[in-house]
Amino acid sequence: MTHAPASEQRTPIEFWLHLGLNAVLLAVLLTGPGWTAGPALGLCLLLGLVAIHRGPYLNRPSDEAPWRYIRYASWVFIVCSVLRLVREAGGLPGRLELLPDLLTVPAYIWVGLCFSVMLRRRRAAEDDTAWVDALLMGLGTAFLTWTLLIAPNLDQELSASQMINALFPVVDVIILVLGARLLLTSGSRQPSLWMMVLAVGALFTGDMFYSLRWALRVDLPEVMVDVFLMLMFALLTGASLHPSMRTLTEPQRVVVRNLSSGRTVMIGVMVVFPVALTSLMPPGTLAGNVVRAVLCVCLILTVLTRVIRSNNSRARAERISRRRVTHDTLTDLPTRELLTETVTGWTARADRDRVEVGLLFVDLDRFKMINDNWGHPVGDELLRAVAERLTEQVRAEDVVSRVGGDEFLIAVAGPAHERLAETLAERLLIAFTRPFSLSIGDVVTSVSIGVAKSVGGAGALELIRDADTAMYKAKSNGRNVYAVFDSSMHAQVQGRVRLEQALRGAVERGELAAHFQPIIDIQSGELDGFEALMRWHSPELGFVSPVEFIPIAEETGMIEEMGAWLLRESVRQLGEWTAQRGPGTRPLHVSVNVAVRQLRDGSLVRLVDEALREHDLPPSALWLEITESGVMEDLETALLTLNALRTMGVTLCIDDFGTGYSSLSYLNRLPVGIVKIDRSFVSDVGENGANEPIVRAVLAMTKAMGHRVVAEGVETEVQRDWLREQGCDLVQGWFYGKADLPANLTGWIEQRSPALTVGST
């Protein structure tokens, strides 16, 4: 059962009735005739019992134990009150006259337990100074109580009962310390908290008057005792009726604040006044003087403890602040600034000590995919595990640093002939083949590592820049490798950055174009459809090969926008061709490549549906090509998208089959209808090439699974004839025509007879 925050929940009518009725009873006790005191006190106890049983049921606190202790204490208070009335009426024999006072002890213990549990549940132990200040208040109160009230009345002979009653205020001081501790603790101070603290104050005051009247025989009216004890009972039990009572057993955030003026005055009074009072008062009995001296010393020691704690807290805060500047909060590794400072010191001594400083820039491959799939908490868990594994692989004198995101730097130094940096890079690549045990299971991730070295001269920032450059080179080499920096990489990186900047906004500027390559039915020679291929002509860079710009688009995320544009443009063009060919002709399809990021994007299905509806094309007219390796990066997420597309009626193709995982178990799980054999296997067929058995096996396998096959890269008549003999379904390649602009493909669109001869139109 959940509740709204206490501050937002309406206060129940029972709470206001409880306060109102008890206020009336207190007024009757103070102003009414003497005979009304007993009934008023009895009704107050009855109301308290109803409140302490009703309140926890209404408000459902996270821990009912404190209120259960108050309930036990309430029953004991009632029993003791009844027994005291009996004792005053002479109904208890002499040997039992201590019974009401002794039975009160468990009630005090339960009240103390109540405050202790609340302090533990609110995590009050984290706030050190509140403990000291609460103890200071308790010691100060105990000192004043002893000095002004108890000690002056100890000259007379006291019975055992009187002695016990005289000690009640001392016991109250312990509860008073707990109450003050609860009040001074960081966190919300809601009405229930104030009622509990005021109840403790009323208990102390009532017991003080009770001790003076019954134990020390001070002439005080009995109503003074009854008023405060009745007030204590009403507040202590009534606190359970207010919704804010739940905050008393909920963890509170510790907030470090400046010492308030009120708290400062309280500390000053509690220290100065007892010391001054000790100096001014005349000597008393030996026992009284000893107690007073002990309490005064305890006060001074408590203040000294507070000063020490405050100083230690400030020093600890300064250390934490400095560490936050120099260490990463997630992994506790040094930051870039600390590593830079260390490497600067190393490079300054490199020539003198004849050492080589090496820097490894380590970047997790495809870390964003892990964050996207399982969320940032799992990503953070992986980063901590990576930091631990990196630390395990280095020497004690090396420095491992997290410089942001999924990037780490490792600095090493040693004689040049030891090849420390390269050896460490090789060791890390092996270490990252082992899976990481995370909360979601085992996860394997590889790293790309850039290595830069200096024997003196180059500064820390230059080394970091060069290692970063080498890391990008490692990524372009296929990931899960390391690359050592050389000066030629600067030009490559500059070229890559220039290309990336030019590619941004290419869609909006209309710089992209869709080229189409014919796909032919090999048995009939008829046109079956086209594969759409993206081309980019930059005003600044000219024609840029897809081999150059597609990887950058995938890495930066621009491929999602560019892929969506290609899909819409391809469907639009197919719709135009379909209308141009008219009814009664062979239906055409268009095949569009889908990037890995698009498979993880939930909007792909909606994009396909909108594009087909806009141009009035059936789903079967669209083929979507996916790569084996792309799907296997995140199979489960990809399957959700692929199954939705297949249900819609879109044909799915495995592109470049044979170059990725090529697993029959995976292929059987994928809802594909077309398998495209990569051109690398087709290049030597028909000439007793080494790949012919592989192609035959793929054709046989896919036929058995009910898939159609497209052979890519067909460039000769020999290749075409061999594939036809083997039962291949469809082919594409330069033998039939290159990928071209739609304006140059008119001959294919208008052609109505089989295309059995070479064509390059």
Buried (B, 14 or more C-beta within 10 A) or exposed (E): EEEEEBEEBEEBEBBEBBBEBBEEBBEBBEEBEEEEBEEBBBBBBEBBBBBBBBBBEBBEBEBBBBBBBBBBBBBBBBBBBEBBBBBEEEEBEEEEBBBBBEBBBEBBBBBBBBBBBBBEBBBBEEBBBBBBBBBBBBBBBBBBBBBEBBBBBBEEEBEEBBEBBBBBBBBBBBBBBBBBBBBBBBBBBBBBBBBBBBBBBBBBBBBBBBBBBBBBEEEBEBBBBBBBBBBBBBBBBBBBBBBBBBBBBBEBEBEEEEEEEEBEEBBEEBBEBBBEBBEEBEEBEEEBBEBBEEBBEBBEEBBEBBEEBBEEEEEEEEEEEEEEEEBBEEBEBBBBEBBBBBBBEBBBEBEEEEBBBBBBBBBBBBBBBBBBBBEEEBBEBBBBBBBBBBBEBBEEEBBBBBBEEBBBBBBBBBEBEEBBBBEBBEEBBEBBEEEBEBEBEEBEBBBBBBBBBBEBEBBBEBBBBBBBBBBBBBBBEEBBBBBBBEEEBEEEBEEBEEBBEBBEEBBEEEBBBBBBBBBBBBEEBBBBBBBBBBBBEBEEBEEBEBEBBBBBBBBEEBBBBBBBBBBBBBBBBBBEBBEEBEEEEEEBBBBBBBBBBBBBBEEBBEBBBEBBEEBEBEBBBBBBBBBBEBBBBBEEBBBBBBBBBBEBEBBBBBBBBBBBBEEEEBBEEBBBBBBBBBBEBBBBBBEEBEBBEBBEEBBEBBBEEEBBBBBBBBBBEBBBEBBBEBEBBBBBBBBBBEBBEBEEBEEBBEBEEEBEEEBEB
